[in-house]
Amino acid sequence: MTLTELRYIVTLAQEQHFGRAAEKCFVSQPTLSIAVKKLEDELGVALFERSKTRVKPTPLGESIVKQAQLVLEQTSAIKDLATAGKDQLRSPLQVGAIFTIGPYLFPHFIPELQKRAPDMPLYVEEGFTATLRQRLRNGELDVIIVALPFTEADVVTQSLYDEPFVVLLPKGHPLAEQEAVHTRDLEQHNILLLGEGHCFRDQVFEACPNLRPSAESDHSNAKIHTAAEGSSLETLRHMVASGLGITILPASAATSSFYNSDQLVTRPFAENPPSRTVALAWRASFPRHKAIDVLRQAINQCQLEHAN
């Protein structure tokens, strides 16, 4: 039994698909399949039920996967302790961010971070909150950048900044004639949103409950259109430019565009503007406090320069 095999079964239990699990583990599908079968043979039990469409843990397999998860977390803690004895600003820092933050924050804070910690290599990735949460617990990421609320056992969170939402519209849209938009103004228009799994979609509905297409909001006349699975805020921007509707973006995403002001415009919300709180999250056992501090300082400096 090896840590690699334990990582394989944890990933396979999460993905419930050999191909996707192999891709996440950066190995071929046959390599992962053979390793899982080898572990099952060693333990003398079946860990997974296999079918043509999916793979899922057996009841005993679920218990073993949970224990494997704990072993991987403790292994990561040992590595963290060893790293703490070295220069905290020399070892690589692995940073993840949700899809609606990463593309708009990384280009700004990475150069600032390189000035403050030139000898600390930075690994960055983007993902859904649920994916980043799991990778943080597994020790595959050191710190993640998410939107609050975010709660996880043995994980520390620290707020970075608040970011308002704005409305993105074609220049000729009726709402573009207003200096600011009320949430009730949106009810008569097609609203383009990200698909299920994106926390920003949920944040929009929390901020504008009158848009939520549910039984408790039947009075809403807004037509909610979901972009294709795997879409991004940039995809929504292209859809707005093509005339399919309007959308709501975090302010940082509204300032980055291939379209000029003759095509797309943004408008703030009129009162009590909806917003989100962006925060750092890291394992409480992570010992490289200086690395977390310099990361936070770099991001705060970028936000200060943007505000000015």
Long-range contacts (C-beta under 8 A, 24 or more apart in sequence): 1-39, 1-42, 1-43, 3-71, 3-72, 3-75, 4-35, 5-35, 5-36, 5-38, 5-39, 6-68, 6-71, 6-72, 7-68, 7-72, 7-138, 8-32, 8-35, 8-36, 8-39, 9-36, 9-39, 9-47, 9-48, 9-61, 9-64, 9-65, 9-68, 10-65, 10-68, 10-69, 10-72, 10-138, 12-36, 12-48, 12-55, 13-48, 13-56, 13-57, 13-61, 13-62, 13-65, 14-134, 16-54, 16-55, 16-56, 17-54, 17-55, 18-55, 69-137, 69-138, 72-138, 72-139, 73-137, 73-138, 73-139, 75-139, 76-138, 76-139, 76-283, 77-139, 77-283, 77-285, 79-139, 80-139, 80-283, 80-285, 80-286, 80-287, 80-288, 81-287, 83-287, 83-288, 84-287, 84-288, 87-119, 88-287, 88-288, 88-289, 88-290, 88-291, 89-117, 89-119, 89-120, 89-290, 89-291, 89-294, 90-119, 90-120, 91-120, 91-288, 91-291, 92-120, 92-121, 92-122, 92-123, 93-120, 93-121, 93-122, 93-123, 93-142, 93-143, 93-288, 93-291, 93-295, 94-123, 94-125, 94-140, 94-141, 94-142, 94-143, 95-122, 95-123, 95-124, 95-125, 95-141, 95-142, 95-143, 95-144, 95-145, 95-295, 96-124, 96-125, 96-126, 96-127, 96-132, 96-135, 96-136, 96-141, 96-143, 96-144, 96-145, 97-124, 97-125, 97-126, 97-132, 97-144, 97-145, 97-146, 98-126, 98-127, 98-128, 98-129, 98-132, 98-144, 98-145, 98-146, 98-147, 98-199, 98-200, 99-126, 99-127, 99-128, 99-198, 99-232, 99-233, 100-147, 100-194, 100-198, 100-199, 100-200, 100-233, 100-250, 100-253, 101-145, 101-146, 101-147, 101-250, 101-252, 101-278, 102-126, 102-145, 103-232, 103-233, 103-234, 103-253, 103-256, 104-250, 104-252, 104-253, 104-255, 104-256, 105-145, 105-252, 105-278, 105-299, 105-302, 108-302, 108-306, 109-295, 109-298, 109-299, 109-301, 109-302, 112-298, 112-299, 112-301, 112-302, 113-294, 113-295, 113-298, 115-298, 116-294, 116-297, 116-298, 117-291, 117-294, 120-291, 120-294, 128-197, 128-198, 128-199, 129-199, 130-197, 136-281, 136-282, 136-283, 137-283, 139-283, 142-282, 142-283, 142-286, 142-288, 142-291, 143-280, 143-281, 143-282, 143-286, 143-291, 143-292, 143-295, 144-280, 144-281, 144-282, 145-278, 145-279, 145-280, 145-281, 145-299, 146-199, 146-278, 146-279, 146-281, 147-199, 147-200, 147-203, 147-276, 147-277, 147-278, 147-279, 148-276, 148-277, 148-278, 148-279, 150-279, 150-281, 152-281, 154-283, 154-284, 154-285, 155-281, 155-282, 155-283, 155-284, 156-281, 156-282, 156-283, 156-284, 157-279, 157-280, 157-281, 158-279, 158-280, 158-281, 158-296, 159-277, 159-278, 159-279, 160-277, 160-278, 160-279, 160-280, 160-296, 160-299, 160-300, 160-303, 161-277, 161-278, 161-299, 161-300, 161-303, 162-275, 162-276, 162-277, 162-278, 163-250, 163-251, 163-252, 163-275, 163-276, 163-277, 163-278, 164-250, 164-251, 164-268, 164-269, 164-273, 164-274, 164-275, 165-203, 165-204, 165-207, 165-248, 165-249, 165-250, 165-251, 165-269, 165-273, 165-274, 165-275, 165-276, 166-248, 166-249, 166-250, 166-251, 166-254, 166-266, 166-267, 166-268, 166-269, 167-246, 167-247, 167-248, 167-249, 167-266, 167-267, 167-268, 167-269, 168-236, 168-237, 168-240, 168-246, 168-247, 168-248, 168-249, 168-254, 168-264, 168-265, 168-266, 169-240, 169-246, 169-264, 169-265, 169-266, 169-267, 170-240, 170-241, 170-243, 170-246, 170-263, 170-264, 170-265, 171-261, 171-262, 171-263, 171-264, 171-265, 173-246, 175-246, 175-267, 176-265, 176-267, 178-267, 179-267, 180-267, 180-268, 180-269, 180-270, 180-271, 181-267, 181-268, 181-269, 181-270, 182-269, 182-270, 182-271, 183-207, 183-208, 183-210, 183-211, 183-269, 183-274, 184-210, 186-210, 186-211, 186-222, 186-246, 187-211, 187-220, 187-221, 187-222, 188-221, 188-222, 189-222, 189-223, 189-245, 189-246, 190-222, 190-223, 190-225, 190-244, 190-245, 190-246, 191-222, 191-223, 191-224, 191-225, 191-245, 191-246, 191-247, 191-248, 192-225, 192-227, 192-236, 192-239, 192-240, 192-244, 192-245, 192-246, 192-247, 193-224, 193-225, 193-226, 193-227, 193-236, 193-247, 193-248, 194-226, 194-227, 194-231, 194-232, 194-233, 194-236, 195-226, 195-227, 195-228, 195-229, 195-230, 195-231, 196-226, 200-233, 200-250, 200-276, 203-274, 203-276, 204-248, 204-274, 206-274, 207-274, 207-275, 208-248, 208-274, 237-264, 240-264, 248-274, 250-276
